[in-house]
Amino acid sequence: MIERTATARLLRLAAQYPILTLTGPRQSGKTTLVRHIFPDKPYASLEDLDIRRFAQSDPRGFLAGFPEGAVFDEIQRVPDLLSYIQGIVDSKQTKGMFVLTGSQSFALMSGISQSLAGRTAIAELYPLTLGEISATRELGDPWESIHTGFYPRVIADRLDPAEACSSYLRTYVERDIRNLSSIKDLGRFETFLILCAGRTGQLLNIASLAADSGVSQNTAKDWLSLLETSYVLFLLRPWHGNIGKRLIKSPKLHFIDTGLACALLSIGSPQVLSSHPLRGHLFETMVVADILKQRSHEGTLGTMSFFRDSGGQEIDLFLVGGEGIDQMEIKSGSTVGEDFLAPLRWASALLPDMRSSTLLYGGDASSFREGIAVRGWKSLAGSM
């Protein structure tokens, strides 16, 4: 299996808490990872109908079969089990007794907040990072990585990305969405999902998205929340500070996996993507999502945001933590021009607590220009 950078953190958390809860997108490798790093623990998947029925009908009898703890997969399928697990860990006081996984963050977190608060460490596992992939094979060009996406099975088995993503949508997303909400018009929801893919890396305009989808703004907000809950997309919030300027309040929409976005947009190959009108936005999404994955897997503290004023001046990424801000401008072009650097200089002059400035671009060479680190996209394979 591909070595995951989250391993060290998960082992550390399991040694500190009686329960470890790992959540994240379906097919991100949660089951493979926990079975690999906790090989001596019994395993049960609550996706299996007979096991789920046993756990639902007789939770005490089910848990009696695991006196020393276990790995329970897709725990949100039997949320009532959490209360019984609470009683066991409270009486035994054993670290790392249970490992729970789940792929619906809302359903899982609501159950945990009621039953397991203070008893479980919570971590997220996303699809592969560029660093995890580069440890097993040489990276090609950015368009190949963006088009293929980062789901472990697609990478490891060299699956056709379009076929794999189509199957992923049918098998997982639609079912999970239906479990979370009674969407009657699935065709309209699919249209909404495609329209979201066409807006990745861009400011979210709820009114426009709702109108183009033929639904109300409230419905659009509900569906966005469902897609966040199912780890299909995430909203990058704008940075706010008292700097005497009007700042934008709308978030940016990003897909967790660019391969899924490309499949929804019917982008058939890396070559088509390299000249596609959305290539810059998809490149930005790949970079932002990769940094999100790195920071989550390593447990990095601090927040991610972007910075944009009402006049349209923008910095693609602010990493805020400690006593300063690390800013990053993201450009898909392979040749660095002065216009790439201008936004970073503007923000540095505006904000005195700027700690570092980086231009991340679609080329390979790295350099340092007047206080700005110019880095090729493959440098993402190192820790951010």
Backbone hydrogen bonds, N-H to C=O, Kabsch-Sander energy under -0.5 kcal/mol:
donor,donor_aa,acceptor,acceptor_aa,energy
7,T,4,R,-1.4
10,L,6,A,-2.4
11,L,7,T,-2.4
12,R,8,A,-2.0
13,L,9,R,-2.6
14,A,10,L,-2.3
15,A,11,L,-1.2
16,Q,13,L,-1.4
17,Y,13,L,-1.8
19,I,119,R,-1.4
20,L,98,F,-2.3
21,T,121,A,-3.1
22,L,20,L,-0.5
22,L,100,L,-3.5
23,T,21,T,-0.5
23,T,123,A,-2.6
24,G,102,G,-1.0
28,S,25,P,-1.3
33,L,29,G,-2.4
34,V,30,K,-2.6
35,R,31,T,-2.2
36,H,32,T,-1.3
37,I,33,L,-2.5
38,F,34,V,-1.6
41,K,38,F,-1.4
44,A,71,V,-2.3
46,L,44,A,-0.6
46,L,73,D,-2.2
48,D,45,S,-1.2
52,R,48,D,-2.8
53,R,49,L,-2.5
54,F,50,D,-1.9
55,A,51,I,-2.5
56,Q,52,R,-2.2
57,S,53,R,-2.7
58,D,54,F,-2.5
62,F,58,D,-2.7
63,L,59,P,-2.5
64,A,60,R,-1.7
65,G,61,G,-0.6
65,G,62,F,-1.2
66,F,63,L,-2.1
69,G,66,F,-1.8
70,A,97,M,-0.6
71,V,42,P,-3.0
72,F,70,A,-0.6
72,F,99,V,-2.6
73,D,44,A,-2.6
73,D,71,V,-0.6
75,I,101,T,-2.9
77,R,74,E,-1.9
78,V,75,I,-1.8
81,L,78,V,-1.7
82,L,79,P,-1.6
83,S,80,D,-0.8
84,Y,80,D,-0.8
85,I,81,L,-2.2
86,Q,82,L,-2.2
87,G,83,S,-1.5
88,I,84,Y,-1.6
89,V,85,I,-2.5
90,D,86,Q,-2.2
91,S,87,G,-1.5
92,K,88,I,-2.3
93,Q,89,V,-2.4
96,G,17,Y,-3.5
97,M,18,P,-1.0
97,M,94,T,-0.9
98,F,18,P,-2.1
99,V,70,A,-2.4
100,L,20,L,-3.2
101,T,72,F,-2.2
102,G,22,L,-1.8
105,S,229,T,-1.8
108,L,104,Q,-2.4
109,M,105,S,-2.9
110,S,106,F,-2.3
111,G,107,A,-1.3
112,I,108,L,-2.3
113,S,109,M,-2.6
114,Q,110,S,-1.0
115,S,111,G,-2.0
116,L,112,I,-2.1
117,A,112,I,-0.7
119,R,116,L,-2.5
120,T,116,L,-1.0
121,A,19,I,-2.3
123,A,21,T,-2.6
125,L,23,T,-2.6
126,Y,124,E,-0.5
128,L,150,F,-2.5
133,I,129,T,-2.0
134,S,130,L,-2.9
135,A,131,G,-1.1
136,T,133,I,-1.9
137,R,133,I,-1.6
144,E,141,D,-0.6
145,S,141,D,-1.6
146,I,142,P,-2.8
147,H,143,W,-2.3
148,T,144,E,-2.4
149,G,145,S,-2.2
155,I,151,Y,-2.0
156,A,152,P,-3.4
157,D,153,R,-2.3
158,R,155,I,-0.6
159,L,154,V,-1.3
164,A,160,D,-2.7
165,C,161,P,-2.7
166,S,162,A,-2.1
167,S,163,E,-2.3
168,Y,164,A,-2.4
169,L,165,C,-2.5
170,R,166,S,-2.1
171,T,167,S,-3.1
172,Y,168,Y,-2.5
173,V,168,Y,-1.4
174,E,169,L,-2.4
176,D,172,Y,-3.2
177,I,173,V,-3.0
178,R,174,E,-2.2
179,N,175,R,-2.1
180,L,176,D,-1.8
181,S,177,I,-2.3
183,I,181,S,-1.6
184,K,182,S,-0.7
186,L,184,K,-1.0
189,F,185,D,-1.7
190,E,186,L,-2.3
191,T,187,G,-1.9
192,F,188,R,-2.3
193,L,189,F,-2.3
194,I,190,E,-2.2
195,L,191,T,-2.4
196,C,192,F,-2.1
197,A,193,L,-2.0
198,G,194,I,-1.8
199,R,196,C,-1.5
200,T,197,A,-1.3
201,G,253,L,-3.3
202,Q,199,R,-1.6
202,Q,253,L,-0.8
204,L,251,P,-3.0
206,I,204,L,-0.6
209,L,205,N,-2.6
210,A,206,I,-2.8
211,A,207,A,-2.3
212,D,208,S,-2.6
213,S,209,L,-1.4
214,G,210,A,-1.1
214,G,211,A,-0.5
215,V,210,A,-2.2
220,A,216,S,-2.3
221,K,217,Q,-2.3
222,D,218,N,-2.3
223,W,219,T,-2.7
224,L,220,A,-2.2
225,S,221,K,-2.1
226,L,222,D,-2.1
227,L,223,W,-2.2
228,E,224,L,-2.1
229,T,225,S,-2.6
230,S,226,L,-2.0
231,Y,228,E,-1.7
232,V,227,L,-2.9
233,L,227,L,-1.1
234,F,254,H,-3.1
236,L,234,F,-0.6
236,L,252,K,-2.8
237,R,235,L,-0.6
239,W,306,F,-3.5
243,I,241,G,-1.6
247,L,245,K,-0.5
248,I,308,R,-2.5
252,K,236,L,-2.6
253,L,202,Q,-2.5
254,H,234,F,-2.4
256,I,232,V,-2.2
257,D,232,V,-0.6
261,A,257,D,-1.5
262,C,258,T,-2.8
263,A,259,G,-2.1
264,L,260,L,-2.2
265,L,261,A,-1.7
266,S,263,A,-1.3
267,I,262,C,-2.5
268,G,266,S,-0.9
273,L,269,S,-2.2
274,S,270,P,-2.0
275,S,271,Q,-0.5
275,S,272,V,-1.1
276,H,273,L,-1.6
279,R,276,H,-2.0
282,L,278,L,-2.7
283,F,279,R,-2.3
284,E,280,G,-2.2
285,T,281,H,-2.3
286,M,282,L,-2.3
287,V,283,F,-2.1
288,V,284,E,-2.8
289,A,285,T,-2.8
290,D,286,M,-2.1
291,I,287,V,-2.2
292,L,288,V,-2.3
293,K,289,A,-2.6
294,Q,290,D,-2.6
295,R,291,I,-2.6
296,S,292,L,-2.3
297,H,293,K,-2.8
298,E,294,Q,-2.0
299,G,295,R,-0.9
299,G,296,S,-0.5
300,T,295,R,-2.4
303,T,320,V,-2.5
305,S,318,F,-2.1
306,F,237,R,-1.4
307,F,315,I,-2.3
309,D,313,Q,-2.1
310,S,246,R,-2.5
312,G,309,D,-1.9
315,I,307,F,-2.9
317,L,328,M,-1.7
318,F,305,S,-3.8
319,L,326,D,-3.0
320,V,303,T,-2.6
320,V,318,F,-0.7
321,G,319,L,-0.5
321,G,324,G,-1.6
324,G,321,G,-1.3
325,I,353,D,-1.7
326,D,319,L,-2.4
327,Q,325,I,-0.6
327,Q,356,S,-2.6
328,M,317,L,-2.5
329,E,358,T,-2.5
331,K,360,L,-2.4
337,G,335,T,-0.5
340,F,337,G,-1.5
341,L,337,G,-0.8
341,L,338,E,-0.6
342,A,338,E,-1.5
344,L,341,L,-0.5
345,R,341,L,-1.8
346,W,342,A,-2.3
347,A,343,P,-2.4
348,S,344,L,-2.1
349,A,345,R,-1.9
350,L,346,W,-1.4
351,L,347,A,-2.5
354,M,351,L,-1.1
355,R,325,I,-3.4
356,S,325,I,-1.3
357,S,371,G,-0.5
358,T,327,Q,-1.8
359,L,373,A,-2.9
360,L,329,E,-2.8
360,L,358,T,-0.6
361,Y,359,L,-0.6
361,Y,375,R,-2.2
362,G,331,K,-0.7
362,G,333,G,-1.7
363,G,333,G,-0.5
367,S,374,V,-2.4
369,R,372,I,-3.1
370,E,368,F,-0.5
372,I,369,R,-1.7
373,A,357,S,-2.6
374,V,367,S,-2.5
374,V,372,I,-0.6
375,R,359,L,-3.2
375,R,373,A,-0.6
376,G,364,D,-0.5
377,W,361,Y,-1.1
377,W,363,G,-1.3
379,S,376,G,-1.8
380,L,377,W,-1.7
381,A,378,K,-2.0
382,G,379,S,-1.9
